[in-house]
Amino acid sequence: MKPRPDDCLTRLSRIEGQVRGVSKMIEEDRYCIDILTQIRAIRAALGKVETEILKNHADHCIADAVSSGSEDEQKKKFNELIELFGRYAS
């Protein structure tokens, strides 16, 4: 299955609109809890985009490295994942 960048781009466009909405809420001096609720929704939406990109990476980049039979390529992709997960842990 080929990655679907349109899905991520659609989500990112929605997130962009949400961020503009939060800016407007701040300009209008809206209730803090409402603003924080919208920020939490933005973070959750970004998390979904992040998860989708990671899944695509595993489905394609890592799968290609495994099927290539190249130990160097496999180690490279494995090390990328270890580094990525290390950043998440921090």
C-alpha positions in Angstrom: 0.0 0.0 0.0 1.4 3.4 -1.0 1.5 6.2 1.5 -1.4 8.7 1.1 0.1 12.1 1.6 -3.3 13.7 0.8 -4.7 12.3 4.0 -1.9 14.0 6.0 -2.2 17.2 4.0 -5.9 17.3 4.6 -5.4 16.9 8.3 -2.7 19.5 8.4 -4.9 22.0 6.6 -7.6 21.4 9.3 -5.0 21.9 12.0 -3.8 25.1 10.4 -7.4 26.3 10.5 -7.6 25.3 14.2 -4.4 27.2 15.0 -5.8 30.3 13.3 -9.0 29.9 15.3 -7.0 29.8 18.5 -5.2 33.0 17.5 -8.5 34.6 17.0 -9.8 33.3 20.3 -6.8 34.9 22.1 -7.3 38.2 20.2 -10.9 38.2 21.3 -9.9 37.5 24.9 -11.9 34.3 25.0 -12.2 32.1 28.1 -8.9 30.4 28.9 -10.4 27.0 29.3 -11.9 27.2 25.9 -8.6 28.1 24.4 -6.8 25.3 26.2 -9.4 22.9 25.0 -8.7 23.9 21.4 -5.0 23.7 21.9 -5.4 20.1 23.3 -7.4 19.2 20.2 -4.7 20.6 17.9 -2.1 18.5 19.8 -4.2 15.4 19.4 -4.7 16.1 15.7 -0.9 16.5 15.2 -0.4 13.2 17.0 -2.6 11.5 14.5 -0.6 13.0 11.6 2.6 11.9 13.3 1.3 8.4 13.8 0.2 8.1 10.2 3.6 9.2 9.0 5.3 6.7 11.3 3.1 3.9 10.1 3.9 4.8 6.5 7.6 4.8 7.3 7.3 1.3 8.8 5.1 0.0 6.0 7.4 1.3 3.2 10.9 2.5 4.2 11.5 -0.1 6.8 9.8 -2.9 4.8 11.9 -2.0 1.8 15.1 -2.1 3.8 14.1 -5.6 5.1 13.2 -6.9 1.7 16.3 -5.5 0.1 18.5 -8.0 2.0 21.0 -5.2 2.7 22.2 -5.5 6.3 23.6 -2.0 6.1 20.2 -0.6 5.0 18.4 -2.6 7.7 20.8 -1.3 10.4 20.4 2.2 9.2 16.6 2.1 9.4 16.7 0.3 12.8 19.0 3.0 14.1 16.7 5.7 12.8 13.9 4.1 14.8 15.9 3.8 17.9 16.9 7.5 17.6 13.3 8.5 17.0 12.0 6.6 20.0 14.8 8.0 22.1 13.5 11.5 21.3 10.0 10.5 22.3 11.3 9.2 25.7 12.9 12.6 26.5 
